Amino acid sequence: MSFADVLIVGGGHGGAQAALALRQRGFEGRIVMIAREAWLPYERPPLSKDYLAGTRPFEKMLIRPEKYWADRSVDIRTRCAVVSIAPQLRSVELSDGSRLDYHTLIWAAGGDPRRLPCEGADLDGVHSIRTRGDVDRIRAQLDGGVRQVAVIGGGYIGLEAAAVFRTMGLPVTVIEREDRVLSRVAGAELSEFYEAEHRRQGVDLLLGHEVEALRGDDQGRVRAVALADGGEIEADLVIAGIGIVPAVGPLLSAGAAGTNGVDVDEFCRTSLDDTYAIGDCAAHANAYAQNKVIRLESVQNATDMATTVAKHLTGERVPYDTIPWFWSNQYDLRLQTVGFSSEDDEAILRGDPESRSFSVVYLRDGRVAAVDCVNATRDYAQGRRLIEAQSEPDRDALRLRQIQHRRDHTCSTTTPGPHRSPVRAQVTPVGCLRP
């Protein structure tokens, strides 16, 4: 059959959730999902963590087993991609040469790893971490023996991978062009903590360094990373973690509005009729980012956008308005982030980073805008509530320092010590935060 009532392009978290939510809401039309990979929809966060480490089998990463999709009449076509879209005809051309007509199109194609813009980027031994296939190739190389790992990029993916490799006992160098890690997603206090932690774990962390080229041997295998300052880092395995390029080419070619991704409204609708976009590739005005048009590369964003679309298609007009949250596991540290912070926010350090359990609260115009929590789940839960409530916390309470841990989290006052800037302070656990 060459017709779908709802055609979902993309077999990741967003595409899977769109199909699940439609069926859960009683949608009975034909659903077809187009997936570029060979596998059924699976969880992506473990790729740079448990799956890379070999501690989680792929079967445990499947979002749903094969029978689940079959029982709900979701037709998943793997190893397939959309080549072009004819929006007036409501038809797509597929990579196998066939055409598929649709009534409604949900674009959930995510993005592709950004390639290193330098000589040697295509050498054997240079990898990204985006799919199961990527990690399978890395693990195969590890099985063959690796002497030195270089990670290019100090974001979540790069640092998570570095932590896994160090846990394996491999020498690791992380190269970051900015002057701190996590510069796009976290404040300076959190960056400093993770820099210190990775160095403590034995990572050679190079900040403010540009990669000029990758050098290879006579067999076409990577052997070193050449830096712009003339330095050279030996490496026979290189991980490139420098972001993604939104996979929206066919949509934009068909006339959809967008530049960095595809533009969507509050219901995730593109400028094309009966065409939605969700997840990493969808650029939207986000209320928690001061209504800036942004793309969010997170599982939470993909699944919540998918639910918004499913509701819209089944008669419930509920705008996408979910507070963003993220998480990252590195070594024994669990980072949980909720909300958006900016360089202009007031940052308040809660607890002691030396204890490996602390939080950073970000205030914007006196209200809680974001919270970064390291091994501090209670802080995360309460911080989320304060953001949702647009609360103005008691500043005196925020600036109190904890003398010692107390089971009742009673606040005890001391005089704050010196800080890096006038807006930084150490405070008690979030249990003392009051809306």
N, C-alpha and C positions, 0 to 999 in steps of 0.2 A: 504493500500500500504506500502511495507516494504523497500522502497528505497527513498533516498533524494539526490538531486543533491548537496545541501549544508546542512550539519547537524550542527546545532549550539547547543553546550552544555553549558547551563547557561541562565537563564532568567533575568539577571540584566541589567544594563545600557549598557554594552558592547555587550551582545547578542542581545538586542533589537536594538541597533544602527546598528549592522551588517546586520540584516534583513531589516531594514528601508533603509539603504544606498544601499543595493543590488537592492531593488525594485526601488528606486529613480534613479538608474543608468541603468534601463532597463533590469535587469536580470529577465529572465522568467522561470528559472528552479524551481524545487520543493524545498522549504525551510521548514525544520522541526526544531523546537526549543525544546530542552529538558530542563525542569525547575523542580528543586527539590521541590519548594514551591507550595502551592495550588493556588496561585494567578497569574494573568497576570503580565508582567513586570511593575514595579513601581519604583518611585524615592526613593533612599536610604538615602540621606542626612537628610530629615525631621524626620527620625526615632528617632534620638537623640535630636531633637529640637521640632518642631511644633507638630509632631504626639505624641511624649511622653507627651508633655504638654496638649494634647487634643484640640489644637486650629486649627488643620488641619485634615479634614476627609480623610479617605483612598482613597475615590473616586477621590479626587483632586490630589492624588499622582500617579495615573496611567499614564504611559508614553504615552499610546494610549488606547482608549476604545476598547472593544472586537470587535465591528463591523469593526474598522480600520484594524485589523489583518485579519479578515475574508475576507474583500473586496480585500485584497492584497495577498490572498492565502498563508498566513504564518500559518503553522500547529504548534500550541503550545501545547505540551503535559506536563501538570502540574503533580505534585506529582510523578515525575519520575526522575531517575538518571542513568548515565552510570556506569556499574559495571566493564566492561573490554572492551578492544579494540584489534581487530585483524587487524593491519595495512596492512598486506599483502593481506588480503581478503577484506579490506575496509569495515569492519563490526564492530558493537558494540553490546554488550549484555546489555540489560536494566534491571532495578531493578524489573520489572514485569515478567521477564523470557523470554521476546521476544528478537528478534534480528532485527537490522535495518542496512541495507547496505547504503553506501554513496559514492559519488565521491570526495567531499571535506569536511573536518572536521574543524570547527572553535571552539576552546576550550575557553570558556568564563565563566568558573565555579567559578571564584573568590577565596574565601577562607572561612575557618571556624574559629570562635573565638578561640583564644588560651585559653585552660583550665588552671585554676590556678593549679600549681604543688604542691599542699599541701593537707593535710588532711582536709576533710570537704568540698571539692570543689563541691560535688554533693548534698549538703544539700538543702532542700526546702528553697526558698527565695534568692538563688544565681543565678544571671542572667548575660547574655551578651546582647549586643545591636547590632544585625546584620540583623535581619529579622523582618517583621511585627509580626510574631508569638512571637518573643522575647519581643517586646514592649507591645503586647496585654497581655502577662502574667504579666509583670511589672505593667501595669495599673490595672489589676484585683487585684493584691495584694494591690496597693494603695487604691483602692475602699474599701478593707477590713480593712484598717487602718494600717499605718506604723508609728512607733515611732522614728526610727533613721536609717539613710542611711549611708552606707560606700561605697565609690567608690575606687576601687583598680586600680591605673593607672592614671597618670596625663597627658595623651595625649589629642588629640582633643575630642575623644568620652567621656572620663571620665570627662573632664571639662565642655563639653556641657551638659551632664547629670546632673552634680552637679549644674549648673546654673538653669536648669529646676526645680530640686527639691527644691532649695532655693527659687525660685520664688513661689513655692507652699507653702512655709513656713516651710518645713521640716528641721530638724537638719541634717547636712551633714558633714562627714569627708572624705577627700581625702587622700589616702595613696600612696605615690610615692617612689619607691626604689632609684631613682636618686636624686641628690642634687638640682634639679630644675624641674619645669614642662615643658612640650613641649621640652624636651632636645634633642629629635631626629629630630625635625622639625624647631626649631627656635633658634635664638641667645639669649644670656643672658639678653639683655635689654628687649626683649619681654617677656621672662619668668618672669623677675622681675615685670613687669607691671601686668601680669595676676595673679601672686601670690598675689600681693597687692590688686588687684580688688576682687578676690575671698575671701580673708580675710575680706575686707571691707564689702562684702555682707554677712558675717557671716559663711563662710566655715571654718572648722577646717582643716588646711592644714598641713599634716605631711610629710616632705621631708626626704630622706635618711633613710627610714624605710622599712624593709623587713617583709613580711607577713609569719608567721610560720605555721599557721593553722586557720581554721574556726571552731568555737565551735557551737554545736547544743544543742537543748533541747531534752526532752524525746520523743517528737513527730517528731523528725528529721528536725526541722526548725532551721535555723541559728539564733544564738543569739549574737555572738560576733566574732570579728577578733582578733586573738592572734598575737602579734608582736614578732619578733626575740629578741628584747631587754627586753622581759618580760612584756611589756605593753599589755593592752587589751582594745579594742574599742567595746562598745555595738552597735549592729546593728541587725535589723530584716529584712533588705533588703540590699543586697550586689550586686554591679555592678562590674563585672570584665571587665576592658578595657585595656588589656595588649597585644593587637595586634591580628593578624590572622595567620593561617597556610594555605599556598596556597593549594587549592583543585586540585592537579595534580596527585594523586596516579595512576589512570588508564593510564595516558599518560606515566609516568615514567616506569611503569610496562611493557608497550608496547615497550619500548626502546628509548623514547624521551630523549634527553640530558637535564640535569638540576639537581640542588640541592635545592636551595632556590627558588622554582618555576620551571618553564620550560623555557629553553633558546630559544630565538627567534632572528632572524636577523632583518635587517632594514625594511623588509616587513612583519614582524610578523610571519615568517615561522619557524616552529620547525624543528628538524632534521628528522622527519618522512615525507614521501612524501605526498603532498597535505593536510598537516595538519598545521593549524595556531593556535596561542594562543594570547589572548588579555586580557588587564585589570590587575587586582590585581595579577594574577598568572604568568604573563609574565615577565621574566627577560631579560632585554635588555641593550645594551650599550647606555647611554644617553649623547648626546653632551653637555647638559647644566649641567651635573654632572661630567664634565671632562672625559667623555667617560667611566665612571665606569659602571659596570653591576649592575643594580638595579631593584627593583620592585617598581612601583608607585601605591599606593592605593588611587586612586582619580577617580571621575566621568570623569573628563577631559581626563585622560589617557585612560580610557576604551573606551570612545566614539571616540576619535581621532584614536586609534589603530584600532577600528572597521571600521572606514572610510578608513584607509590605506588598510585593507584587501579587502574591497568591491571594491576599485579602482583597486587593483592588480588582482582580479578575473574577472574584466570587462575590462582588457586590458590596464590599466593606471599604470605604475610602478612609484609610488611616495613614497620614503622612509618616514618612520615615523620620523618626526623632528619638533615636536611641543613643544614650550616652556611650561613647566609645571606650573600650577597654582592651588591654593587651596583656600578654604574659610571656615570660622567658625563663627557662631553666638553664643555669650555668653552674657546674659543680654541685654543691649542696645549697645553692642560692635560688630561691624562687622570687622572681620579680613580678609584681602585679601593678599595672598602671591603669588608672581610670581618669578620663577627661583629657584635655589638652593643655599643655603649658607653653608659655612663650618666654622670650628673653626679658620681656618687660614685667613679668609677674614677680611678685614678692615670694621668695622661697623660704620656707621655715623647716629646718631640720628637726625631726622628732626622734629622740632616742640617740643611741651611740653606734655609729657604724662599726666600731671595734667589736661590738657584741654580735655583729652579723644579723641584727634584727633592728630595723629602723625604717622611717618613712620621711619623705619630703612632701610637704603640703605647699601648694602654689595658690596664692591669692591674687585675684584680679579685681580691682576696685573694691577691695575688702571682702570679697566673696570667694569661697573655695572653688577654684577652676580645675584643679587636677591634683592627684596624689600618686606618688611613686612609692611602692611598698616593697621592701626586701625582707622576706621571711616574717611578714607582719600582716597576716590575713585579717585580723580584727581591724587594723587600721584601714585596710582596703574596703571592707564592708561598710564601715562607718563613713569613710571619706566619700564613697559613692552616694550614700544617702544625703550627705551635706551638699554635694554638687547638684543632685536632682532637686533639692529643696532651695537652691540658690541662697544658702545660708551665709550670714555674716558671723563668723565665730568670735568669741570673746578673745580679744587680742592679748589681754593680760594672761588668760589661761594658756594661750598658744605659746607665750614666751617663757613659761615656767620650765625649769629643768627638773628632771627626775633625780632624786638623790640615790634611791635604790629601788629595785623592783618590789612592788607590793601586790599581793594577790587581789586586793580590792581596787588597784590602780588609783589610789588616792594621790592627788597632786601635792608635791612638796616643793617649796620655793628655794632656789639658790640664786645667786647673782650670775647672769650669763657671762661666759667668757668671751674673749675676743673672737671676731669672725672675719671672714674674707671680705664681706661687704656689709653695709649698714642694714640690709634687709634680711640677713641670715640670722637665725637664732636656733638654739637647741631647746626642745620642749619635751613634755611628757607623752605617754602613749595617747592615741586618739581617743581612748576612753574618757579623757578629760576635755575633749572638744565638745562644745555646746553650740547648737544652732541658734 
